[in-house]
Structures are given as structure tokens and as C-alpha cells.
Amino acid sequence: MTLRLLAMGGLGRMLAPAAVHLRSRPEAHFLRVHDRGGEGEFRSQSRQAWLQHGAQLVSSVPQLISDGEFDGIVICAGKNGDDQQIFQELIPLLHTIHKNRQYFILHMSTVSTEFVKVTHQYCQQYGVQYVNYPLTGGAKGAQLAKMLILASGDEVLFQRLQPMLQLLGVPKYFGPDIIAATAVKLIGHLMVFHGLLGISLAATLHKNVFQLHHLDVTQVEFFDFLNQGAGGTRQWEVTLRQGIEHQQWEAGFLVKHAVVDIIYTAQLLIEKNLPAILILPMLEVALLFAYLLMQYPEQEWATQAIAKLIADTPKEKLEEFIQKNIHAQPLQCLKNCVATLPRYIQASVMLDVVY
């Protein structure tokens, strides 16, 4: 039986490709897609793709859920603070049109494990089934239907969703614990950001050893070779290589999103009792991102930009900023990191989730 779905965040780069992947497929069909009216070429193309899919574009949540004749809602939107507002409006409205059926919410945003626990309880109160299946693999993975889809929670619901998910990427189920998939995403972030810090320091050390003036294209051959060794990291080929070869520091995983993911990862590390001193390198990366956002508020940066920051900024300035905000107690350090961020990002972080 075809799943009848609604979408929130359907014009974003991770969910929009579903319009093409599911077109004319019996596994699932999106009836309506929430459209907040954002501009840009990608959004315009995504609107056309959803219309060709057969979906209706609507501008409000009441219009989205309208007649109640659907099975579930797919949400792939923002971070804790952004999505909490969505759930705060959506869940009571869903309850009013219940019609003796249990709707499900497939939440694909990257949020904190605390968000998932609290939101799961909130949805249960209204008889709505909730799971968080975060995605990893970036916009290219979504476009090619090769992104990893991390799943946990109710296994019956996963089996029901699996045929559709297999058309969107590579799903894997991590057990019944509602936060397991969320935790897996954050475990992946440990690998990403430690790799990013390592390759960024390596690029600057190479610059200094070989007396280069800046990070430049002459380093590409060197790291293409060295990255094949035991110390290789995908953060070279996925992020830093394009920065150094093409001086492309804006395209990719944006710092304003990445810094929030680091904070959620650090929060989980603290919760799971890892040694405090070993959590600090992640928070140092968060502080480097915060420094970029503070010094260049009008500039969009991607994560590889910390290599340029380390290479071009006098070390005394970075040391002063990090020493001012780093703290041996990781909870205090976490609070310091959040406090250094622009206010709109602080609101998005929302470590304490309440409905």
C-alpha cells in the first residue's frame, strides 16, 4: 500500500530530491509540501520537482494537514530551536483531526538526543508516533540517493517505511531505543570534526615547514599522496581539498549548522561520561567556528574555512580567544561555546527542550 505523506522542509537540499526519487513509485507519494516562500534557484527547481511529483504546495500548517487523509509527515527542517516550534504548532493540530488513526512523524533533522527524548514523550501524549532518522552524506548523497539514513525506535514502523527509504538512500536500523539513531549521527560527527581539525592543522604545518606564504594549490598533490596513508581522512577529499585547490571556502557543510552539531555531540559525550579533558578538542573546533562567525558576520563559511583561519590568523589571537572560553569543566565550556555564537544560532541550539 502506498504511503500517503506530507512534507515540512521539502525545499531543503536533503529532502527535496525525494520528489524525483519517488516520482511514479508505488512505495510512497507526497500529497502536500509546506512552502514558506523562500527564494533562490534551488528552491524554485524543487518546487517544480514537487509539482511534477504530483504534490500540492501550501503555505501554512493547517493547510498542510487539512483533511487528515494521510499516513504521516516527514520533517527535515532545522535544529532543536527551529523544530521545537514546528512540533509545538503541529502536534495539537494533528490531535484535533485524529479521526481514529495514528499518524506518524518521520523526523530527519539532526537534533540532540535530549530533543528526541522530550519530543517523543510530547508526541505520545497526543497519540502521535514519532521517530528521528537523521541523514548523513550531504546534499550530493541526497541527490544520488546514496545518503545514509540512520533509523531506530519502533521496528514495525521502520519496516513500514523501509521500502520508501531504500529509494532515498541507504537505511540502517539501530534498535528500538528512540535516541539510538540520533546518537549514531553524533558519533559520526566525532569522526568528521576530529578529522577536520587534524587535516587543517596538517595543512598549516605543511605550509610552515615548506615555507609557503598561504594555503595554495601546490599542496594538493602532496595531500592527495599522503592522504592514502594510515593517517588519511575523508575530510581532505570531501572538504579541504576544494578549499585549497579552488580557494572555495563557502560551499559545503556550513559553519552555522556544523557548530550546532558539535555542541550536541559534546553534550552527548558529557552525558555518557567520557573523560572531560578528551571532550575539549571538539569544543575547540566549536570555538574556531564561533571565531569565524564573530569576525566575519556577513560571510557564509563552510567547515574547511577553519584551515584558512588557522593558517592566516596570528596564533596569539586564536590562543587568546580559545583560552578565554575554554574551561576544564566541559559543561561550563559548553555554555561558553554557546555564549560566543550569534544570537540567532544560540536560539537554534536550544539545549534545554521544553513543550
Steps between C-alpha positions, in 0.01 A plus 500: 500500500633844405596723791315833483734765633540870572831685513645783706845608385432355157679787325826429686793321341460176695127438443432675169658220289225266628269672251698339219597171667136418586336628183258239362610249765240295687689503831410855600336817374520850646161669492602844626824686570531795737640801311608798712574704187878512514679621190790358302567288194514171692165565668342593167627177343378302801152652471480388140619152594229466767232620259618240247492243780132586544524684831316819590701790646334663802605796715370408847493204737115488514495481119764229510302264724156625375275195446700257714513244219864400523722254685791707622708815479868517405685788666854599399540857614744644752652455844341471845371856522364504147326163513364545853285782362377275220397223739346750743258612228456173313428237765191659663358565151555135405315397814192699393468308170596162642205314340576175682837452334856523625714732296876466498768765476824408327743763627820518292661810650826479692406591857622408847416176679325712763274645230407151382416374850285800588326519161425127503327542836314808377370318191396199707277722711302583186497147355751583224781257417844665476841386377820689421694367198787746439682506167867504415668534163427861413304654216684292241410179683135606506504586130654163408279306747815381678470684833498287813165495680552422869193339657386387846186484708193293419610214272156447348498861382852460359390196299203697372725788392791292371382452136474878461827567683688263271408727208640805680826359632648220707295439817634309800306416816682534835243354737194605699656775712343824378831693525730237347495635144551856625800384703643321195487827304687677778757218519562566132555866580785405732671341202424797274619780725808327638596420142436860398716638780777252420514575127472876563798492738689275257445745213629792709798301625585405142475868401739599779747216449528566126490878544188573297339840538143365511305181451516455124452260211856367524391307811238293314742247352673462838180419692353289219807281551529513880127453559529148358703401806391383844415854609260565213168672561198562278507859621783556252313384193153614608578843643852640515613400153245727332598782731869479419472416131227748409514739798143392562428568867124560478352191333436184701395428858427848631666607824175643641352147490816308585566690822158399635566135418830518690320636805247215490785251467686651796180489704468127429867439585447669836178308563671168426788572742796520265814654655451875521845586369438295184183692415689830474636454143142486366417817690816666365367434148170656607690806624688528170166499320368760745805719432426489127136592556597783736776650284317472169126528577401575139695208352369148440771251596523125444683280749827486301541871575656420839812387313524844341431659838779306672742567215433874463424619854781592741515217749483745792150611397365144479670402824354802681146427381514128575665544841236757595218251434648155560438347842611179670137428594337399172150619597634849566703482181185399311315803641791725405493367142130570466544850645759589231255427216277753324162529671305338216720191526469494879121489456536213254721298740239477783675245724206492744194388303160566658144477364 
